[in-house]
Amino acid sequence: MKHNPYQNRLDHELARLTVENNKLKEQLEAADNAGLVKDLEQCHQKLSESETALKKTRTMFQDKVKTFKESIYELFGYSVTCPADNQYSLLSVFAESQSNTILFFKGDNNNMQLMNTKYTETLDMRSHISKLTQHRSIPLFLSDVTSDLFHRQTCIGGALEFTSDMAE
């Protein structure tokens, strides 16, 4: 029984099913690849949207920081910068030079400490610093420095000199 019709039919059916199975595998693989491509495209789109939102947030944050720093300068008369972690450099609106900065350091215990700079080591600053150590009040110290700088800038020989900014 070399040529069994039943076996031939089974062999033929097996061959047909194998071809069909291979075609289905190819279709499934193509569908999986298409799904992966679609998922990848969605991920790229979400990443792009997130990057755009991040840029927008950064810009808004930078604008808010700039506005805040300008407000501090206008309200309190000091430009505040952070030259390093936990360091705050203050420059008075009445400073005679850009190098006349007052530097504070925020320590581990969250206390602000006045750091030595060329400006704080001058004879004029020593009287202000003694008030800082005596009263332990940074706002009092800064107001004393501001008042002193203001009088140096505007008082000449006891007469008050008005600038165009003050006349308005």
Accessible surface in RSA format (square Angstrom, percent):
REM  Atomic radii and reference values for relative SASA: ProtOr
REM  Chains: A
REM  Algorithm: Lee & Richards
REM  Probe-radius: 1.40
REM  Slices: 20
REM RES _ NUM      All-atoms   Total-Side   Main-Chain    Non-polar    All polar
REM                ABS   REL    ABS   REL    ABS   REL    ABS   REL    ABS   REL
RES MET A   1   200.54 103.9 128.34  84.9  72.20 171.9 126.74 107.8  73.80  97.8
RES LYS A   2   190.93  93.1 154.99  95.1  35.93  85.6 103.93  93.5  87.00  92.7
RES HIS A   3   149.90  81.9 131.55  91.4  18.35  46.9  93.24  96.1  56.65  65.9
RES ASN A   4    46.28  31.9  44.00  42.5   2.28   5.5   6.35  15.3  39.93  38.6
RES PRO A   5   103.23  75.2  94.44  86.1   8.79  31.9  99.11  81.8   4.12  25.6
RES TYR A   6   130.88  61.1 126.32  71.9   4.56  11.9  91.37  68.7  39.51  48.7
RES GLN A   7    86.46  48.3  86.46  63.2   0.00   0.0  29.71  63.2  56.75  43.0
RES ASN A   8    75.90  52.3  71.07  68.7   4.83  11.6  25.64  61.7  50.26  48.6
RES ARG A   9   169.65  71.2 163.28  83.2   6.36  15.2  62.47  85.4 107.18  65.0
RES LEU A  10    82.33  45.9  79.49  56.9   2.84   7.1  80.05  56.2   2.28   6.1
RES ASP A  11    70.63  49.5  65.28  65.0   5.34  12.6  26.45  62.2  44.18  44.1
RES HIS A  12   129.35  70.7 123.42  85.8   5.93  15.2  84.43  87.0  44.92  52.3
RES GLU A  13    67.04  38.5  67.04  50.7   0.00   0.0  31.39  60.7  35.65  29.1
RES LEU A  14   117.37  65.4 115.40  82.6   1.97   5.0 116.90  82.1   0.47   1.3
RES ALA A  15    55.58  51.1  48.14  74.3   7.44  16.9  55.09  77.6   0.48   1.3
RES ARG A  16   115.16  48.4 108.03  55.1   7.13  17.0  62.11  84.9  53.05  32.2
RES LEU A  17    82.84  46.1  80.55  57.6   2.29   5.7  80.99  56.9   1.85   5.0
RES THR A  18    66.52  47.3  62.33  63.2   4.18  10.0  53.53  71.9  12.99  19.6
RES VAL A  19    82.08  54.0  80.77  73.1   1.31   3.2  81.87  71.1   0.20   0.6
RES GLU A  20    75.15  43.1  72.84  55.1   2.31   5.5  29.17  56.4  45.98  37.5
RES ASN A  21    70.69  48.7  69.01  66.7   1.68   4.0  14.70  35.4  55.99  54.1
RES ASN A  22    69.31  47.8  67.96  65.7   1.35   3.3  18.89  45.5  50.42  48.7
RES LYS A  23   123.72  60.4 122.58  75.2   1.14   2.7  69.45  62.5  54.27  57.8
RES LEU A  24    95.76  53.3  92.32  66.0   3.43   8.6  92.88  65.2   2.88   7.7
RES LYS A  25   123.01  60.0 117.38  72.0   5.63  13.4  72.48  65.2  50.53  53.8
RES GLU A  26   121.27  69.6 113.40  85.8   7.88  18.8  45.44  87.9  75.83  61.9
RES GLN A  27   116.04  64.9 108.15  79.0   7.90  18.8  44.03  93.7  72.02  54.6
RES LEU A  28   114.54  63.8 110.44  79.0   4.10  10.3 114.07  80.1   0.47   1.3
RES GLU A  29   113.86  65.4 110.77  83.8   3.09   7.4  29.62  57.3  84.24  68.8
RES ALA A  30    60.18  55.3  50.50  77.9   9.68  22.0  55.97  78.8   4.21  11.2
RES ALA A  31    60.79  55.9  44.93  69.3  15.85  36.1  52.94  74.5   7.85  20.8
RES ASP A  32    81.72  57.2  75.16  74.8   6.56  15.5  22.10  52.0  59.62  59.5
RES ASN A  33    75.04  51.7  74.16  71.7   0.88   2.1  20.62  49.6  54.42  52.6
RES ALA A  34    61.59  56.6  49.88  77.0  11.71  26.6  56.86  80.1   4.73  12.5
RES GLY A  35    30.73  37.9   0.00   N/A  30.73  37.9  30.34  83.3   0.39   0.9
RES LEU A  36   115.00  64.0 111.28  79.6   3.72   9.3 111.59  78.4   3.41   9.2
RES VAL A  37    81.08  53.4  80.19  72.6   0.89   2.1  80.99  70.4   0.09   0.3
RES LYS A  38   125.54  61.2 125.16  76.8   0.38   0.9  68.65  61.8  56.90  60.6
RES ASP A  39    76.89  53.9  76.32  76.0   0.57   1.3  21.21  49.9  55.68  55.5
RES LEU A  40   103.99  57.9 101.05  72.3   2.94   7.4 103.58  72.7   0.41   1.1
RES GLU A  41   108.06  62.0 101.87  77.1   6.19  14.7  41.09  79.5  66.97  54.7
RES GLN A  42    85.40  47.8  83.73  61.2   1.67   4.0  26.62  56.7  58.78  44.6
RES CYS A  43    77.42  58.6  72.24  80.6   5.18  12.2  20.74  52.5  56.68  61.1
RES HIS A  44   109.73  60.0 104.00  72.3   5.73  14.7  76.97  79.3  32.76  38.1
RES GLN A  45   108.26  60.5 101.36  74.1   6.90  16.4  32.23  68.6  76.03  57.7
RES LYS A  46   138.75  67.7 137.44  84.3   1.31   3.1  81.53  73.4  57.22  60.9
RES LEU A  47   101.11  56.3  96.61  69.1   4.51  11.3 100.52  70.6   0.59   1.6
RES SER A  48    60.72  51.3  58.39  77.9   2.34   5.4  24.64  52.5  36.08  50.6
RES GLU A  49    98.92  56.8  90.44  68.4   8.49  20.2  46.16  89.3  52.76  43.1
RES SER A  50    67.96  57.4  57.52  76.8  10.45  24.1  33.27  70.8  34.70  48.6
RES GLU A  51    89.02  51.1  87.21  66.0   1.81   4.3  28.18  54.5  60.84  49.7
RES THR A  52    79.65  56.7  77.41  78.5   2.24   5.3  55.79  74.9  23.86  36.1
RES ALA A  53    54.33  50.0  49.32  76.1   5.01  11.4  53.43  75.2   0.90   2.4
RES LEU A  54    88.84  49.5  84.97  60.8   3.86   9.7  88.37  62.1   0.47   1.3
RES LYS A  55   141.45  69.0 139.27  85.5   2.18   5.2  83.53  75.2  57.92  61.7
RES LYS A  56   136.84  66.8 130.22  79.9   6.62  15.8  78.25  70.4  58.60  62.4
RES THR A  57    80.20  57.0  79.40  80.5   0.80   1.9  55.22  74.2  24.98  37.8
RES ARG A  58   138.29  58.1 136.53  69.6   1.75   4.2  44.04  60.2  94.25  57.1
RES THR A  59    74.70  53.1  74.61  75.6   0.09   0.2  49.93  67.1  24.77  37.5
RES MET A  60   115.61  59.9 113.61  75.2   2.00   4.8  90.68  77.1  24.93  33.0
RES PHE A  61   134.49  67.3 130.23  80.7   4.26  11.1 133.99  81.2   0.50   1.4
RES GLN A  62   116.92  65.4 110.07  80.4   6.85  16.3  36.65  78.0  80.27  60.9
RES ASP A  63    81.09  56.8  78.68  78.3   2.41   5.7  26.39  62.1  54.70  54.6
RES LYS A  64   148.43  72.4 144.97  88.9   3.46   8.2  88.70  79.8  59.73  63.6
RES VAL A  65    58.50  38.5  56.90  51.5   1.60   3.9  58.50  50.8   0.00   0.0
RES LYS A  66   130.43  63.6 126.38  77.5   4.05   9.6  73.35  66.0  57.08  60.8
RES THR A  67    80.37  57.2  80.21  81.3   0.16   0.4  55.20  74.1  25.17  38.0
RES PHE A  68   131.56  65.8 127.47  79.0   4.08  10.6 131.24  79.6   0.32   0.9
RES LYS A  69    85.90  41.9  80.94  49.7   4.96  11.8  46.10  41.5  39.80  42.4
RES GLU A  70    84.07  48.3  80.61  61.0   3.47   8.3  37.14  71.8  46.93  38.3
RES SER A  71    43.25  36.5  39.89  53.2   3.36   7.7  19.87  42.3  23.38  32.8
RES ILE A  72    37.02  21.1  37.02  27.6   0.00   0.0  37.02  26.7   0.00   0.0
RES TYR A  73    87.05  40.6  84.37  48.0   2.68   7.0  58.41  43.9  28.64  35.3
RES GLU A  74   143.58  82.4 109.33  82.7  34.25  81.6  41.63  80.5 101.95  83.2
RES LEU A  75   132.20  73.6 101.20  72.4  31.00  77.9 103.35  72.6  28.85  77.6
RES PHE A  76   131.22  65.7 114.32  70.8  16.90  44.0 121.43  73.6   9.80  28.0
RES GLY A  77    10.65  13.1   0.00   N/A  10.65  13.1   9.54  26.2   1.11   2.5
RES TYR A  78     9.51   4.4   9.47   5.4   0.03   0.1   9.47   7.1   0.03   0.0
RES SER A  79    38.26  32.3  35.29  47.1   2.97   6.8  12.81  27.3  25.45  35.7
RES VAL A  80    44.73  29.4  41.07  37.2   3.66   8.8  41.07  35.7   3.66   9.9
RES THR A  81    62.95  44.8  61.45  62.3   1.50   3.6  51.47  69.1  11.48  17.4
RES CYS A  82    84.75  64.1  54.80  61.1  29.95  70.4  23.22  58.8  61.54  66.4
RES PRO A  83    84.55  61.6  40.65  37.1  43.89 159.6  53.56  44.2  30.99 192.6
RES ALA A  84    50.80  46.7  35.96  55.5  14.84  33.8  49.29  69.4   1.50   4.0
RES ASP A  85   131.10  91.8 114.01 113.5  17.09  40.4  34.15  80.4  96.95  96.7
RES ASN A  86    77.93  53.7  70.23  67.9   7.71  18.6   0.53   1.3  77.40  74.8
RES GLN A  87    43.48  24.3  43.27  31.6   0.21   0.5   0.15   0.3  43.33  32.9
RES TYR A  88    60.82  28.4  60.82  34.6   0.00   0.0  30.22  22.7  30.60  37.7
RES SER A  89    15.55  13.1  14.49  19.3   1.06   2.4   4.32   9.2  11.24  15.7
RES LEU A  90    16.99   9.5  16.77  12.0   0.22   0.5  16.77  11.8   0.22   0.6
RES LEU A  91    30.74  17.1  30.34  21.7   0.40   1.0  30.34  21.3   0.40   1.1
RES SER A  92     7.39   6.2   1.97   2.6   5.42  12.5   1.97   4.2   5.42   7.6
RES VAL A  93    66.78  43.9  42.48  38.5  24.30  58.5  43.84  38.1  22.93  62.2
RES PHE A  94    52.57  26.3  51.26  31.7   1.32   3.4  52.57  31.9   0.00   0.0
RES ALA A  95    20.76  19.1   1.93   3.0  18.83  42.8   1.93   2.7  18.83  49.9
RES GLU A  96   102.42  58.8  66.96  50.7  35.45  84.4  30.22  58.5  72.20  58.9
RES SER A  97    49.53  41.9  38.10  50.8  11.43  26.3  37.37  79.6  12.16  17.0
RES GLN A  98   146.82  82.1 134.13  98.0  12.69  30.2  63.41 135.0  83.41  63.3
RES SER A  99    82.59  69.8  63.49  84.7  19.10  44.0  53.83 114.6  28.76  40.3
RES ASN A 100    21.93  15.1  19.43  18.8   2.50   6.0   0.04   0.1  21.88  21.2
RES THR A 101    34.93  24.8  34.93  35.4   0.00   0.0  18.42  24.7  16.51  25.0
RES ILE A 102     2.67   1.5   2.67   2.0   0.00   0.0   2.67   1.9   0.00   0.0
RES LEU A 103    30.92  17.2  30.92  22.1   0.00   0.0  30.92  21.7   0.00   0.0
RES PHE A 104     5.99   3.0   5.99   3.7   0.00   0.0   5.99   3.6   0.00   0.0
RES PHE A 105    64.93  32.5  64.93  40.2   0.00   0.0  64.93  39.4   0.00   0.0
RES LYS A 106    69.59  33.9  67.74  41.6   1.85   4.4  14.17  12.8  55.42  59.0
RES GLY A 107    10.63  13.1   0.00   N/A  10.63  13.1   5.73  15.7   4.90  11.0
RES ASP A 108   159.88 112.0 122.21 121.6  37.67  89.1  43.72 102.9 116.16 115.8
RES ASN A 109   100.62  69.4  72.87  70.4  27.75  66.8  46.02 110.8  54.60  52.8
RES ASN A 110   107.78  74.3  92.49  89.4  15.30  36.8  16.84  40.5  90.94  87.9
RES ASN A 111    84.41  58.2  81.45  78.7   2.95   7.1  17.79  42.8  66.62  64.4
RES MET A 112    77.99  40.4  54.11  35.8  23.88  56.9  54.11  46.0  23.88  31.6
RES GLN A 113    87.73  49.1  83.22  60.8   4.51  10.7  31.15  66.3  56.58  42.9
RES LEU A 114    42.64  23.7  13.58   9.7  29.06  73.0  13.58   9.5  29.06  78.2
RES MET A 115    64.85  33.6  62.92  41.6   1.93   4.6  59.18  50.3   5.67   7.5
RES ASN A 116   120.88  83.4  94.84  91.7  26.04  62.7  13.85  33.3 107.03 103.5
RES THR A 117    27.65  19.7  18.62  18.9   9.03  21.5  27.65  37.1   0.00   0.0
RES LYS A 118   185.72  90.6 173.56 106.5  12.15  28.9 118.87 107.0  66.84  71.2
RES TYR A 119    22.00  10.3  18.15  10.3   3.85  10.0  17.26  13.0   4.74   5.8
RES THR A 120     3.25   2.3   0.36   0.4   2.89   6.9   0.36   0.5   2.89   4.4
RES GLU A 121    95.54  54.9  84.02  63.6  11.52  27.4  32.91  63.7  62.62  51.1
RES THR A 122    56.46  40.2  49.24  49.9   7.23  17.2  55.47  74.5   0.99   1.5
RES LEU A 123   138.75  77.3 127.03  90.9  11.71  29.4 127.05  89.2  11.70  31.5
RES ASP A 124    73.12  51.2  63.60  63.3   9.52  22.5  13.42  31.6  59.69  59.5
RES MET A 125     1.91   1.0   1.91   1.3   0.00   0.0   0.15   0.1   1.75   2.3
RES ARG A 126   141.91  59.6 136.37  69.5   5.54  13.2  49.14  67.2  92.77  56.2
RES SER A 127    65.04  55.0  56.57  75.5   8.47  19.5  49.27 104.9  15.76  22.1
RES HIS A 128    11.95   6.5  11.93   8.3   0.02   0.0   9.99  10.3   1.96   2.3
RES ILE A 129    41.02  23.3  41.02  30.6   0.00   0.0  41.02  29.5   0.00   0.0
RES SER A 130    60.49  51.1  54.58  72.8   5.91  13.6  44.39  94.5  16.10  22.6
RES LYS A 131    84.17  41.1  83.50  51.2   0.67   1.6  45.72  41.2  38.45  41.0
RES LEU A 132    21.45  11.9  19.90  14.2   1.55   3.9  20.47  14.4   0.99   2.7
RES THR A 133    90.48  64.4  75.14  76.2  15.34  36.6  68.21  91.6  22.27  33.7
RES GLN A 134   133.69  74.8 100.15  73.2  33.55  79.9  40.15  85.5  93.55  71.0
RES HIS A 135    98.01  53.6  73.86  51.3  24.15  61.8  43.22  44.5  54.79  63.8
RES ARG A 136   211.27  88.7 178.10  90.8  33.17  79.0  63.33  86.6 147.94  89.7
RES SER A 137    32.51  27.5  28.53  38.1   3.99   9.2  19.73  42.0  12.78  17.9
RES ILE A 138    47.88  27.2  45.57  34.0   2.31   5.6  45.57  32.8   2.31   6.3
RES PRO A 139   100.40  73.2  90.61  82.6   9.79  35.6  96.31  79.5   4.09  25.4
RES LEU A 140    79.59  44.3  75.26  53.8   4.33  10.9  78.73  55.3   0.86   2.3
RES PHE A 141     0.01   0.0   0.00   0.0   0.01   0.0   0.01   0.0   0.00   0.0
RES LEU A 142    28.52  15.9  28.42  20.3   0.10   0.3  28.52  20.0   0.00   0.0
RES SER A 143    60.45  51.1  50.77  67.8   9.68  22.3  47.06 100.2  13.39  18.8
RES ASP A 144    30.76  21.5  26.25  26.1   4.51  10.7   6.78  15.9  23.98  23.9
RES VAL A 145     1.15   0.8   1.13   1.0   0.02   0.1   1.13   1.0   0.02   0.1
RES THR A 146    29.20  20.8  29.20  29.6   0.00   0.0  27.56  37.0   1.65   2.5
RES SER A 147    50.68  42.8  44.57  59.5   6.11  14.1  28.13  59.9  22.55  31.6
RES ASP A 148    44.42  31.1  38.82  38.6   5.59  13.2  11.89  28.0  32.52  32.4
RES LEU A 149     3.80   2.1   3.77   2.7   0.03   0.1   3.77   2.6   0.03   0.1
RES PHE A 150    57.90  29.0  57.90  35.9   0.00   0.0  57.90  35.1   0.00   0.0
RES HIS A 151    95.13  52.0  92.98  64.6   2.15   5.5  68.51  70.6  26.62  31.0
RES ARG A 152    89.32  37.5  62.24  31.7  27.08  64.5  41.32  56.5  48.00  29.1
RES GLN A 153    78.24  43.7  56.82  41.5  21.41  51.0  11.07  23.6  67.17  50.9
RES THR A 154     6.50   4.6   6.50   6.6   0.00   0.0   6.50   8.7   0.00   0.0
RES CYS A 155    45.25  34.2  31.09  34.7  14.16  33.3  13.52  34.3  31.73  34.2
RES ILE A 156   111.66  63.5 102.44  76.3   9.22  22.2 105.54  76.0   6.13  16.6
RES GLY A 157    88.54 109.2   0.00   N/A  88.54 109.2  46.33 127.1  42.21  94.5
RES GLY A 158    77.97  96.2   0.00   N/A  77.97  96.2  38.50 105.7  39.47  88.4
RES ALA A 159    64.55  59.4  56.48  87.2   8.07  18.4  64.02  90.2   0.53   1.4
RES LEU A 160    87.01  48.5  63.73  45.6  23.28  58.5  63.79  44.8  23.22  62.5
RES GLU A 161    82.30  47.2  76.31  57.7   5.98  14.2  32.94  63.7  49.36  40.3
RES PHE A 162   133.12  66.6 105.70  65.5  27.42  71.4 105.70  64.1  27.42  78.5
RES THR A 163    66.93  47.6  59.16  60.0   7.77  18.5  61.65  82.8   5.29   8.0
RES SER A 164    90.00  76.1  74.42  99.3  15.59  35.9  53.84 114.7  36.16  50.7
RES ASP A 165   119.29  83.6 102.77 102.3  16.52  39.1  28.11  66.2  91.17  90.9
RES MET A 166    72.46  37.5  42.74  28.3  29.72  70.8  47.20  40.1  25.26  33.5
RES ALA A 167    83.03  76.3  44.92  69.3  38.11  86.7  53.13  74.8  29.89  79.2
RES GLU A 168   183.66 105.4 117.96  89.2  65.69 156.4  69.35 134.1 114.31  93.3
END  Absolute sums over single chains surface
CHAIN  1 A    13586.0      11901.1       1685.0       7970.5       5615.6
END  Absolute sums over all chains
TOTAL         13586.0      11901.1       1685.0       7970.5       5615.6
